[in-house]
Amino acid sequence: MKLTVALLPLLLIAPVASPRPQLHSDEANKASISGKVVDSKGVPVADAHVYAIGPSWGGPVPGAVTGLDGSFHIKWQPFGKGVVSASKVEAGFPDARMALYNGWTYASIAQIDATPGANIQVNLQFSEPDALIEWQVMSKADQAAIPRATYRIEWSDDPKMFWSGSIQGDGSLRFVLPKHPVLVRIQVPGFTDWISTDNAAFGGPLLLKPGTVDRRIILLDPR
């Protein structure tokens, strides 16, 4: 901005007002995403996690947690075309990444276009809960949780369709399974791999009825 300086007698410089900052310009540029999350019967779902995901998953992902009435509001820098996804893993509703891994279309995922200043209204609905595994991974030697454990869950007939991650420090593994036979592999340095197809486990591909919650302790043999 070009400033003009006024001269007064005795060459005193008159005070010049500083340019007013453009308050809230960034806020006005942000995209606003609001809506409600309900279950398959239309009942609002509280404490569901809602995320807005742009073209890439790098960096922080904007999100919110639904209130008692299932409502949510996200305000974030515009990122263009992407998706908004609801999840509540402990209730059998996978997050967006798991759902994309599952290869299905979920009503709890909607495509959006977060342009600058956009005001997006979108309602998300969960389908019936999927099967959920809640396992504890421990050492057979001392029944203690094992650090640095990892898991891989892949389609039994297509290993290119897989999801992998780290098991929590307390040995807990919680995952929403797809409606497709899978193989579960658990690996830890210094221990023999655990594979769900072993006869001591499931003896074949794992496919659980939707809504099932499978809780068990997985004991790994030290090498």
MITORMI-229039 format. One record per residue (C-alpha): residue number from 1; chain; x, y negated, z. Coordinates in steps of 0.1 Angstrom, whole numbers. Layout:
N
(r NUM; A; (X; Y; Z))
...
% end
This chain:
223
(r 1; A; (0; 0; 0))
(r 2; A; (14; -35; -9))
(r 3; A; (13; -60; 20))
(r 4; A; (12; -98; 16))
(r 5; A; (30; -118; 42))
(r 6; A; (16; -152; 51))
(r 7; A; (40; -181; 60))
(r 8; A; (31; -206; 87))
(r 9; A; (48; -239; 96))
(r 10; A; (83; -235; 110))
(r 11; A; (86; -203; 89))
(r 12; A; (69; -183; 115))
(r 13; A; (55; -150; 101))
(r 14; A; (19; -144; 109))
(r 15; A; (11; -110; 123))
(r 16; A; (-2; -86; 97))
(r 17; A; (-27; -59; 106))
(r 18; A; (-14; -24; 101))
(r 19; A; (-33; -3; 75))
(r 20; A; (-60; 16; 93))
(r 21; A; (-53; 53; 93))
(r 22; A; (-77; 74; 73))
(r 23; A; (-92; 92; 103))
(r 24; A; (-108; 126; 97))
(r 25; A; (-97; 127; 60))
(r 26; A; (-83; 162; 66))
(r 27; A; (-115; 172; 84))
(r 28; A; (-137; 160; 55))
(r 29; A; (-116; 180; 31))
(r 30; A; (-120; 213; 51))
(r 31; A; (-145; 239; 40))
(r 32; A; (-173; 248; 65))
(r 33; A; (-186; 283; 67))
(r 34; A; (-217; 291; 89))
(r 35; A; (-242; 318; 92))
(r 36; A; (-255; 347; 113))
(r 37; A; (-245; 384; 117))
(r 38; A; (-273; 410; 123))
(r 39; A; (-274; 448; 125))
(r 40; A; (-292; 471; 101))
(r 41; A; (-325; 463; 118))
(r 42; A; (-320; 426; 117))
(r 43; A; (-311; 422; 153))
(r 44; A; (-284; 395; 160))
(r 45; A; (-250; 409; 169))
(r 46; A; (-230; 391; 196))
(r 47; A; (-192; 393; 199))
(r 48; A; (-187; 403; 163))
(r 49; A; (-155; 390; 147))
(r 50; A; (-159; 370; 115))
(r 51; A; (-130; 362; 92))
(r 52; A; (-126; 342; 61))
(r 53; A; (-99; 357; 38))
(r 54; A; (-85; 339; 8))
(r 55; A; (-66; 353; -23))
(r 56; A; (-38; 366; 0))
(r 57; A; (-36; 377; 36))
(r 58; A; (-4; 359; 43))
(r 59; A; (-4; 334; 72))
(r 60; A; (-31; 328; 98))
(r 61; A; (-66; 340; 90))
(r 62; A; (-95; 317; 101))
(r 63; A; (-121; 334; 122))
(r 64; A; (-148; 331; 148))
(r 65; A; (-167; 353; 173))
(r 66; A; (-205; 354; 171))
(r 67; A; (-226; 340; 199))
(r 68; A; (-255; 357; 216))
(r 69; A; (-278; 348; 186))
(r 70; A; (-253; 362; 162))
(r 71; A; (-243; 328; 148))
(r 72; A; (-208; 317; 138))
(r 73; A; (-190; 287; 124))
(r 74; A; (-156; 285; 107))
(r 75; A; (-139; 253; 95))
(r 76; A; (-107; 256; 76))
(r 77; A; (-86; 242; 49))
(r 78; A; (-101; 251; 14))
(r 79; A; (-86; 282; -1))
(r 80; A; (-108; 288; -31))
(r 81; A; (-124; 321; -39))
(r 82; A; (-123; 348; -12))
(r 83; A; (-145; 367; 12))
(r 84; A; (-160; 363; 46))
(r 85; A; (-163; 395; 66))
(r 86; A; (-179; 405; 99))
(r 87; A; (-166; 434; 120))
(r 88; A; (-171; 450; 154))
(r 89; A; (-148; 480; 153))
(r 90; A; (-158; 493; 188))
(r 91; A; (-193; 497; 174))
(r 92; A; (-183; 514; 142))
(r 93; A; (-182; 484; 119))
(r 94; A; (-149; 481; 100))
(r 95; A; (-131; 449; 93))
(r 96; A; (-126; 437; 57))
(r 97; A; (-93; 454; 52))
(r 98; A; (-106; 487; 64))
(r 99; A; (-137; 483; 43))
(r 100; A; (-117; 476; 12))
(r 101; A; (-96; 507; 20))
(r 102; A; (-129; 526; 23))
(r 103; A; (-137; 516; -13))
(r 104; A; (-173; 507; -6))
(r 105; A; (-194; 475; -9))
(r 106; A; (-205; 463; 25))
(r 107; A; (-233; 439; 33))
(r 108; A; (-211; 426; 60))
(r 109; A; (-187; 412; 34))
(r 110; A; (-197; 383; 11))
(r 111; A; (-178; 365; -16))
(r 112; A; (-174; 328; -12))
(r 113; A; (-157; 299; -28))
(r 114; A; (-142; 276; -2))
(r 115; A; (-137; 244; -22))
(r 116; A; (-128; 211; -5))
(r 117; A; (-156; 198; 16))
(r 118; A; (-178; 228; 9))
(r 119; A; (-207; 236; 33))
(r 120; A; (-212; 274; 29))
(r 121; A; (-242; 292; 45))
(r 122; A; (-239; 330; 45))
(r 123; A; (-256; 357; 65))
(r 124; A; (-240; 390; 70))
(r 125; A; (-257; 423; 79))
(r 126; A; (-241; 455; 92))
(r 127; A; (-251; 488; 77))
(r 128; A; (-255; 519; 100))
(r 129; A; (-224; 524; 121))
(r 130; A; (-196; 546; 106))
(r 131; A; (-177; 573; 125))
(r 132; A; (-152; 560; 150))
(r 133; A; (-121; 577; 165))
(r 134; A; (-109; 566; 199))
(r 135; A; (-78; 587; 206))
(r 136; A; (-50; 586; 232))
(r 137; A; (-16; 596; 219))
(r 138; A; (7; 610; 245))
(r 139; A; (38; 631; 250))
(r 140; A; (31; 668; 258))
(r 141; A; (62; 668; 280))
(r 142; A; (50; 642; 306))
(r 143; A; (15; 632; 295))
(r 144; A; (28; 596; 291))
(r 145; A; (20; 571; 263))
(r 146; A; (46; 570; 236))
(r 147; A; (59; 537; 223))
(r 148; A; (66; 530; 186))
(r 149; A; (40; 554; 174))
(r 150; A; (25; 548; 140))
(r 151; A; (-4; 563; 121))
(r 152; A; (-15; 568; 85))
(r 153; A; (-50; 576; 74))
(r 154; A; (-54; 587; 38))
(r 155; A; (-80; 602; 15))
(r 156; A; (-75; 639; 14))
(r 157; A; (-78; 640; -24))
(r 158; A; (-61; 607; -32))
(r 159; A; (-30; 598; -10))
(r 160; A; (-28; 564; -28))
(r 161; A; (-59; 554; -8))
(r 162; A; (-45; 549; 27))
(r 163; A; (-43; 527; 57))
(r 164; A; (-14; 526; 81))
(r 165; A; (-5; 508; 113))
(r 166; A; (10; 509; 147))
(r 167; A; (-6; 525; 177))
(r 168; A; (-9; 503; 208))
(r 169; A; (16; 505; 236))
(r 170; A; (-8; 523; 258))
(r 171; A; (-12; 550; 232))
(r 172; A; (-47; 541; 221))
(r 173; A; (-58; 545; 185))
(r 174; A; (-92; 531; 174))
(r 175; A; (-102; 534; 138))
(r 176; A; (-134; 533; 118))
(r 177; A; (-134; 563; 94))
(r 178; A; (-147; 561; 58))
(r 179; A; (-175; 584; 46))
(r 180; A; (-148; 604; 28))
(r 181; A; (-126; 633; 39))
(r 182; A; (-93; 620; 52))
(r 183; A; (-60; 632; 66))
(r 184; A; (-46; 616; 97))
(r 185; A; (-9; 616; 104))
(r 186; A; (8; 604; 136))
(r 187; A; (45; 599; 137))
(r 188; A; (70; 589; 164))
(r 189; A; (108; 590; 163))
(r 190; A; (119; 620; 183))
(r 191; A; (86; 639; 181))
(r 192; A; (71; 664; 157))
(r 193; A; (46; 648; 133))
(r 194; A; (9; 654; 142))
(r 195; A; (-14; 661; 113))
(r 196; A; (-51; 665; 115))
(r 197; A; (-52; 694; 91))
(r 198; A; (-33; 716; 115))
(r 199; A; (-54; 745; 129))
(r 200; A; (-48; 732; 164))
(r 201; A; (-65; 699; 154))
(r 202; A; (-93; 700; 128))
(r 203; A; (-79; 726; 105))
(r 204; A; (-87; 707; 74))
(r 205; A; (-98; 673; 60))
(r 206; A; (-115; 651; 86))
(r 207; A; (-150; 640; 79))
(r 208; A; (-173; 629; 108))
(r 209; A; (-210; 622; 107))
(r 210; A; (-217; 584; 106))
(r 211; A; (-223; 571; 141))
(r 212; A; (-201; 597; 157))
(r 213; A; (-175; 586; 183))
(r 214; A; (-147; 611; 186))
(r 215; A; (-126; 608; 217))
(r 216; A; (-97; 630; 224))
(r 217; A; (-61; 631; 236))
(r 218; A; (-34; 638; 210))
(r 219; A; (-3; 655; 225))
(r 220; A; (29; 653; 206))
(r 221; A; (58; 678; 209))
(r 222; A; (92; 663; 216))
(r 223; A; (118; 676; 191))
% end
